[in-house]
């Protein structure tokens, strides 16, 4: 089963987490963060990962891509908030996003997440898995500061 291959990330994985997030972000979010206008914030994202990897209560699960010696995907969460999920574009459509979600949700209570409001692909994925929009919105952390929406996974 795919989720059995996930491992807990270590501080040494920070650069690899950045690499996957950058590849997935550039491939999926160019309509929100046009590359010529808003370059990927590598330094800020690397600092975010370095902090998350040592923050108490935060779990970061990664799946190694043995063929390419990089990460295939990751999911980060704390007790209640799904903080981030990304799959390297070379693995899109492989079921890894669903497997990563299963790993994270199994460890969470009353799961919630924030997603860019214009990231239709991600919102569709989450809704397919049973997540619902709460109606709450906030501004994202990165220029041009698009809106994010909150989603919850109802109890079954």
N, C-alpha and C positions, 0 to 999 in steps of 0.2 A: 504494500500500500504506500502511496506517495508520501503521506505525512510522516511515516516512520523514518524517512530520510532527513527530516528537518533536524537541525541542531541549534542549540542556544549560541547566539553570536557572542564574540569576545571583543574587547577593545581593539584587537588587531584587525577586526573586520570593518572598521570605520571607512577606510578608503574603498573597499569593495562595495559597501552599502551605498556610498556616494556614487560609485560608477554605475550601479544598476538604477538608482534613482534618476541620475542624469540621463542615461540612455532611454529609459521609459518616459521620462518627462519630456524630453525633446521630441520623441516619436509621437506622443499622445496629446501634448498640450500646446503645440505651436499656435493654435488658434486663440489661445488665452494669453500665452507669453511669447509673442513673436520673437524669434531668435535674434533678428537684427536690432530690435528695439530693447529687448530684455534678455541679456545673456543669462545663462543658467548660473545661479548664485552658489558656485561650488564651495567657496570658503565658508559661507554661512551654513550650508547644508552639512559640510564636514564637521563643523563645530557642533551642530545639532546632534549628529550621530555620536560624536565623542562624548557628549554629555549624556545622551540617552543610554549608552552602553554601560554607564556606571551609576545611573540613577536607580535608587532603591525602588522596587516595585514595577519596574519596566522590564518587559520580556521582549527580546528580539530574536525571532526564529529565522534561520536562513537555510536555504537549500543550495548546496554546492553543485556546480555544473562541471562534472569531472572531465568532460570532453574539451572544455575550453578554459579550465583552470580559473573560473570566476564564479560569482554567485548567479544562480538561475532566478531566484526570487527571494523575497523577505516579507515578513509581517512583524510589526511592532505594536505592542499594546501594554496597557496597565490593567488594573483590576476592572475598569469600566469602559475605558476609551480605546478604540482601535485607532492608533496614531498614524500608521502608514502601512500601505501594502503596495508592492511593486513587483512586476515580473519583467525580466529582461525581454526586449522585443523579439529576440530569437526564439523565445518560448511561449509567445502569445498563442492562445488557443489550445494549449496542452493540458489544461486542467489544473495547473499549478496555483492559480489565484484562488480557485475554490478550495483546494487542499490547504493552502495557507490560512484561509478564512476559517476552515474547520478547526485547525490547530489553535488559532487564537481564541475563537468563540468558546471552545471547550474550557478555556482557562479564565473566562470573564463572567462577571455578574452584571446583568442589565446592560448589555453591550450598546455602545453609542459610537458614532464617528462623525467627522466633518469632511465634506467633499466639495470641491469646487463646483459652484452652481452650474457652470457651463461645461462640465466634464460629463457629457451625456453617456459616453461609453461606460464610465465607472458607475454612474447612477443607475443605469440600466442593469449592470451586473449585480449591484447590491440589491436592487428591487427584485431581480430574478431569484435571489437567495432569501427573500422574505423581509428585507429591511424596508422601513417606512420613513418618509420625510416627516419631521416634527413641525415644520413651519418656522423654526428658528434659523436666523442668518447671522453671519459675522463677516468681517473683512479678513482676507488672508494676510499672511505675514510678508509676502513678497510682491514687489512692484510688477504690474500696475495695481496691485491690491484688489483683485476681483473678489466677489462675494463667495462665501462657502455656505452650504446648507448642512443642517444637522439631520442625521438619520438614526433610527433605533431599530433594534431587532426585538420584536415582541416575544414574550414568553409563549412557548407552545402549549 
